[in-house]
Amino acid sequence: MVIFFPKKSLGQNFLIQPQVALDMAFSVSNSDLVVEIGPGTGALTKKLLEKGARVIAVEKDNLLYKRLSEENVDNLEVIHGDVLETDLFIKEPYKIVANIPYYITGKIIRHFLETENQPTSMTLLIQKEVAERIVAKDSKESLLSISVKVYGNPTYIKTVKRGNFNPIPKVDSAILHIENISRDNFKNLDENLFFKVLKTGFSSKRKKVSKNLKSLIRIEDPRRPEDLSLKDWLDIVRKMSQQFQ
Ligand code: SAM
């Protein structure tokens, strides 16, 4: 028998409550293609398969990869690798459902929203505070929230208390769902320019957005960056693009 010690360095906090895994799978229906990041011991994988999904699971941990792939389960393909460096070669619509390692939450979200072959939706179990920031629970937007909203619609599904994991993490988690993922906002707008303006606009959160952006564009706006909506940012970038034409 192999004794398995969870690796902190890989953010291993395994789900021990089947109901949470079921809650995570709420958007999955029969024959959906689902990419799971870090299947670990397979608690969530099992529920996705029970819902009739075809699952591609990418696991970085060699031992966990071996364990899961040796089970030879129908409709499950297990890939050994770092999800941020693995080309999945998917040629059809797919969803992401994953209890992701906290240490690369931002990188994973950015990676899959910015990639050419985006998923149609992402359901992620992440640190509660990060989920709250993404949906701007306190009505204060951030670089992170606008960077997500420009690609899709994030919803805070529910809080998941830390006792639902083994080992127990130091913080609570939440299920975040991002749907309608697309690049529609960039049909007539330069993606790189949008992010340049956004990053410059948030360079100092306490200053007015007009002051942060003064090297790029002159605008009359007394608000701070956190008070601007996605539409406001898109309007600013459109105005800038028109000036260049
Ligand atoms: N899905 C399992 C569950 O819900 O119980 C495990 C979740 S655990 C929070 C995160 C999983 O991601 C671990 O199995 C870990 O080994 C794996 N992992 C960590 N970094 C990874 C990476 N860069 N690429 C793929 N998997 C990774």
Boltz pocket constraint, residues with backbone or C-beta under 6 A from the ligand:
constraints:
  - pocket:
      binder: B
      contacts: [[A, 10], [A, 11], [A, 12], [A, 13], [A, 14], [A, 15], [A, 16], [A, 37], [A, 38], [A, 39], [A, 40], [A, 41], [A, 42], [A, 43], [A, 44], [A, 58], [A, 59], [A, 60], [A, 61], [A, 64], [A, 81], [A, 82], [A, 83], [A, 84], [A, 98], [A, 99], [A, 100], [A, 101], [A, 102], [A, 104]]
      max_distance: 6.0
